[in-house]
Amino acid sequence: MDSVSLTAASQNYPGTEATLALTTTAVPFSDVAIDEVIQINGGPPGWVTGYFITVRNTGNITDTFNLEAIGYGWATTLWNSTFTAPISETPPLAADETYRVGVRVRVPAGAVAPAQDMVVVRAQANEALTESDFTTLVTQLDEPPAADLVVTPAGQWAMVNPGQTMTLTLRVEALPGHSIVVTGTGGVWGPDGAATLLTVGANGLISPTITFVVPGDAQPGQWDKVLVDLVDQTSGAHVQAHMLVFIDTTGDFVPPPAPPVYKIYVPIIRRE
């Protein structure tokens, strides 16, 4: 809270003046941010890869933050900063205070290159469940990447609503004239086994897309993930990426657009 006084005094009539007191009070609010946007790490088959993410209280009240791992395929667990205890929320954090969360991802013992997995970690304010932030973690089998076939981002996600169609796009760098087979697998809302053949243009780029069609009766917390497999038929280079969509758990949905036949009736009041 802060206060200030404004005084207006007459120049023609000394001693004539008026004073106004103004007080400004900050409105309490909750907010949260995760400092890291995306991290990529890896290891050999059977390896446990560790990450740290930083949860920051960007509100102006003390709050705790729920932690959730969304969409993972490889075993993923959330830990305190010393990896001595699993956690599902942060301790209470004052305004602008941070907490470091540990994340462990285990590479399957039978993983074969270029295997990878992604997980989205969410931090949600307890005092305002509509306030969340997210970070993406991509874990790859520790093998040398293909030099002439590069896909970005390695992991991509989007929050969706029931009944929504969502298309996500990849950027792929490859040698001009090469043929790239793009296959999406594992999806329920997205593709499962659909393959597309794309020819790389003179600029060395292609932009494959993956489309998810979310059913109208999908429920909060449900998600779908597609593994995108890219193979250069000319050189044999092979890379992968993951795409994930999920429905928010707060129930604060934005409804899908009305169909074209939807009509809005506005009452007209006529004055006599």
C-alpha positions as CSV (number, residue, x, y, z in Angstrom):
1,M,0.0,0.0,0.0
2,D,1.2,3.5,-0.8
3,S,-0.3,7.0,-0.1
4,V,0.2,10.4,-1.5
5,S,-1.4,13.8,-0.9
6,L,-2.2,16.4,-3.6
7,T,-2.6,20.0,-2.6
8,A,-4.0,22.8,-4.8
9,A,-3.4,26.4,-3.6
10,S,-4.9,29.6,-5.0
11,Q,-2.4,32.2,-6.2
12,N,-4.9,35.0,-6.0
13,Y,-6.2,34.2,-2.5
14,P,-3.4,33.1,-0.2
15,G,-4.4,30.6,2.3
16,T,-7.1,29.1,0.1
17,E,-6.3,25.6,-0.7
18,A,-7.6,22.0,-0.9
19,T,-5.9,18.7,-0.2
20,L,-6.8,15.3,-1.6
21,A,-5.3,12.1,-0.2
22,L,-4.8,9.1,-2.6
23,T,-4.1,5.6,-1.4
24,T,-3.1,2.7,-3.7
25,T,-3.4,-0.8,-2.5
26,A,-2.0,-3.8,-4.3
27,V,-4.6,-6.5,-5.2
28,P,-3.6,-10.0,-4.0
29,F,-3.0,-12.3,-6.9
30,S,-1.5,-15.7,-7.7
31,D,0.8,-16.5,-10.6
32,V,3.6,-18.9,-11.4
33,A,6.4,-19.3,-13.9
34,I,8.9,-22.1,-14.8
35,D,12.2,-20.5,-15.8
36,E,13.2,-23.3,-18.2
37,V,11.2,-23.6,-21.5
38,I,12.7,-26.8,-22.9
39,Q,15.6,-29.1,-22.0
40,I,17.0,-32.0,-24.0
41,N,19.1,-34.7,-22.4
42,G,19.9,-38.4,-22.9
43,G,21.7,-41.5,-21.9
44,P,22.4,-45.1,-22.9
45,P,19.7,-47.9,-22.5
46,G,18.7,-48.3,-18.8
47,W,20.2,-44.9,-17.9
48,V,18.3,-42.6,-15.5
49,T,18.5,-39.0,-16.8
50,G,18.1,-36.1,-14.3
51,Y,16.8,-32.6,-14.9
52,F,16.2,-29.6,-12.7
53,I,13.4,-27.1,-13.3
54,T,12.9,-23.8,-11.4
55,V,9.4,-23.0,-10.2
56,R,9.0,-19.2,-9.4
57,N,6.2,-17.6,-7.5
58,T,5.4,-14.6,-9.7
59,G,2.3,-13.6,-7.7
60,N,2.3,-11.3,-4.7
61,I,1.0,-13.8,-2.0
62,T,2.5,-16.9,-0.5
63,D,1.4,-19.9,-2.4
64,T,2.2,-23.6,-3.0
65,F,2.3,-25.1,-6.4
66,N,1.0,-28.5,-7.6
67,L,3.4,-30.4,-9.8
68,E,2.3,-32.8,-12.5
69,A,4.1,-34.8,-15.3
70,I,1.9,-35.0,-18.4
71,G,2.2,-37.3,-21.4
72,Y,5.3,-39.4,-20.6
73,G,6.0,-42.8,-22.0
74,W,9.3,-43.6,-20.3
75,A,9.2,-43.8,-16.5
76,T,9.2,-40.3,-15.1
77,T,9.2,-39.1,-11.4
78,L,9.3,-35.7,-9.7
79,W,11.7,-35.1,-6.8
80,N,12.9,-32.5,-4.4
81,S,16.1,-30.6,-5.3
82,T,18.4,-33.2,-3.6
83,F,16.6,-36.2,-5.2
84,T,16.0,-37.7,-1.7
85,A,12.2,-37.6,-1.7
86,P,9.4,-37.7,-4.4
87,I,7.1,-34.7,-4.4
88,S,3.8,-33.7,-5.9
89,E,3.9,-30.0,-4.8
90,T,6.4,-27.3,-3.8
91,P,6.7,-26.0,-0.3
92,P,5.0,-22.6,0.4
93,L,6.8,-19.9,-1.6
94,A,6.7,-16.2,-0.9
95,A,6.4,-13.7,-3.7
96,D,9.3,-14.0,-6.2
97,E,10.7,-17.0,-4.2
98,T,11.9,-20.0,-6.3
99,Y,12.0,-23.8,-5.7
100,R,14.1,-26.3,-7.7
101,V,12.4,-29.4,-8.7
102,G,14.2,-32.6,-9.8
103,V,12.9,-34.8,-12.5
104,R,14.1,-38.3,-13.3
105,V,13.5,-40.1,-16.6
106,R,14.6,-43.7,-17.2
107,V,15.7,-44.7,-20.7
108,P,14.2,-48.2,-21.3
109,A,16.8,-51.0,-21.3
110,G,15.7,-52.1,-24.7
111,A,15.7,-48.7,-26.4
112,V,17.1,-48.6,-29.9
113,A,18.3,-45.4,-31.7
114,P,16.8,-42.9,-32.4
115,A,14.4,-43.6,-29.6
116,Q,13.2,-40.7,-27.5
117,D,10.4,-39.6,-25.2
118,M,9.0,-36.2,-24.0
119,V,7.1,-35.1,-20.9
120,V,5.5,-31.8,-20.1
121,V,5.8,-30.7,-16.4
122,R,3.2,-28.4,-15.1
123,A,3.2,-26.1,-12.0
124,Q,-0.2,-25.0,-10.9
125,A,-1.0,-22.4,-8.2
126,N,-3.0,-23.7,-5.3
127,E,-4.6,-20.4,-4.6
128,A,-5.7,-19.9,-8.2
129,L,-6.1,-23.2,-10.2
130,T,-6.3,-21.3,-13.5
131,E,-2.7,-20.1,-13.1
132,S,-0.2,-22.6,-14.5
133,D,3.1,-22.7,-16.4
134,F,4.7,-25.6,-18.3
135,T,8.1,-26.8,-19.4
136,T,9.1,-29.5,-21.9
137,L,11.7,-32.3,-21.2
138,V,12.9,-34.4,-24.1
139,T,15.0,-37.5,-23.3
140,Q,16.9,-39.2,-26.1
141,L,18.9,-42.4,-26.5
142,D,22.5,-41.2,-26.2
143,E,23.5,-41.7,-29.8
144,P,25.2,-39.3,-32.3
145,P,22.5,-37.3,-34.1
146,A,22.0,-37.6,-37.9
147,A,24.1,-34.7,-39.3
148,D,22.0,-34.3,-42.5
149,L,18.5,-34.6,-40.9
150,V,17.6,-32.3,-38.1
151,V,14.1,-31.8,-36.7
152,T,13.0,-29.0,-34.3
153,P,11.5,-28.9,-31.9
154,A,12.3,-32.4,-30.6
155,G,9.2,-32.1,-28.4
156,Q,6.1,-30.0,-28.9
157,W,2.8,-29.7,-27.0
158,A,-0.5,-27.7,-27.0
159,M,-3.4,-27.4,-24.6
160,V,-6.7,-28.2,-26.3
161,N,-10.5,-28.1,-25.7
162,P,-13.0,-30.9,-26.3
163,G,-14.1,-30.8,-29.9
164,Q,-11.1,-28.9,-31.1
165,T,-8.9,-29.7,-34.1
166,M,-5.2,-28.8,-33.4
167,T,-2.4,-28.9,-36.0
168,L,1.3,-28.8,-34.9
169,T,4.1,-28.2,-37.3
170,L,7.8,-29.4,-37.3
171,R,10.7,-27.8,-39.0
172,V,13.0,-30.3,-40.7
173,E,16.4,-29.5,-42.3
174,A,17.6,-32.0,-44.9
175,L,19.5,-32.2,-48.1
176,P,17.8,-30.7,-51.1
177,G,16.2,-33.3,-53.4
178,H,16.1,-36.0,-50.7
179,S,12.9,-37.9,-50.0
180,I,11.7,-37.9,-46.4
181,V,9.1,-40.4,-45.1
182,V,7.2,-38.9,-42.2
183,T,5.2,-41.3,-40.1
184,G,3.0,-40.5,-37.1
185,T,2.3,-43.4,-34.7
186,G,0.7,-44.0,-31.3
187,G,-2.1,-41.5,-31.6
188,V,-5.7,-41.9,-30.7
189,W,-6.8,-38.3,-31.5
190,G,-3.8,-38.0,-33.8
191,P,-2.4,-40.4,-36.5
192,D,-1.4,-43.9,-35.8
193,G,0.6,-45.4,-38.7
194,A,-0.1,-42.7,-41.4
195,A,2.9,-42.1,-43.6
196,T,3.7,-39.2,-45.8
197,L,6.4,-38.8,-48.4
198,L,7.9,-35.3,-48.7
199,T,10.6,-34.1,-51.1
200,V,13.0,-31.5,-49.7
201,G,13.1,-28.3,-51.8
202,A,16.1,-26.1,-52.8
203,N,16.0,-24.3,-49.4
204,G,16.7,-27.6,-47.6
205,L,13.5,-27.4,-45.5
206,I,10.2,-29.2,-45.1
207,S,7.4,-28.5,-42.7
208,P,5.4,-31.7,-41.9
209,T,2.3,-31.3,-39.8
210,I,0.4,-33.6,-37.4
211,T,-3.3,-33.0,-36.8
212,F,-5.2,-34.0,-33.7
213,V,-9.0,-34.2,-33.7
214,V,-10.1,-34.0,-30.1
215,P,-13.5,-35.7,-29.4
216,G,-16.3,-33.6,-28.1
217,D,-16.7,-35.8,-25.0
218,A,-13.0,-35.7,-24.0
219,Q,-12.5,-35.1,-20.3
220,P,-10.2,-32.8,-18.3
221,G,-6.8,-34.4,-17.8
222,Q,-6.9,-36.6,-20.9
223,W,-4.1,-36.4,-23.4
224,D,-2.8,-37.9,-26.6
225,K,0.8,-38.2,-27.9
226,V,2.2,-39.0,-31.4
227,L,5.7,-40.2,-32.1
228,V,6.8,-38.6,-35.4
229,D,9.3,-40.8,-37.2
230,L,11.4,-39.2,-40.0
231,V,13.5,-41.3,-42.4
232,D,15.6,-40.0,-45.2
233,Q,15.1,-42.6,-48.0
234,T,18.2,-41.3,-49.8
235,S,20.8,-41.3,-47.0
236,G,19.1,-43.6,-44.4
237,A,19.3,-40.9,-41.7
238,H,16.6,-41.4,-39.0
239,V,15.3,-39.0,-36.4
240,Q,12.2,-38.7,-34.2
241,A,10.1,-36.1,-32.4
242,H,7.1,-36.1,-30.2
243,M,3.9,-34.1,-30.3
244,L,1.5,-34.0,-27.3
245,V,-1.9,-32.4,-26.8
246,F,-3.8,-32.4,-23.5
247,I,-7.0,-31.0,-21.9
248,D,-6.6,-28.6,-19.0
249,T,-7.6,-30.0,-15.6
250,T,-9.1,-26.7,-14.2
251,G,-12.4,-27.0,-16.2
252,D,-11.8,-23.5,-17.5
253,F,-12.4,-24.4,-21.1
254,V,-12.7,-22.0,-24.0
255,P,-15.7,-23.5,-26.0
256,P,-15.1,-24.4,-29.6
257,P,-16.4,-22.0,-32.2
258,A,-20.1,-22.1,-33.0
259,P,-21.1,-24.0,-36.2
260,P,-21.9,-21.9,-39.3
261,V,-25.7,-22.4,-38.8
262,Y,-25.5,-21.1,-35.2
263,K,-27.8,-18.1,-34.7
264,I,-27.9,-15.4,-32.1
265,Y,-31.2,-13.7,-31.3
266,V,-31.1,-10.2,-29.9
267,P,-34.3,-8.7,-28.5
268,I,-35.4,-5.4,-30.0
269,I,-37.1,-2.9,-27.7
270,R,-39.2,-0.3,-29.5
271,R,-40.2,2.9,-27.7
272,E,-43.7,4.3,-28.6
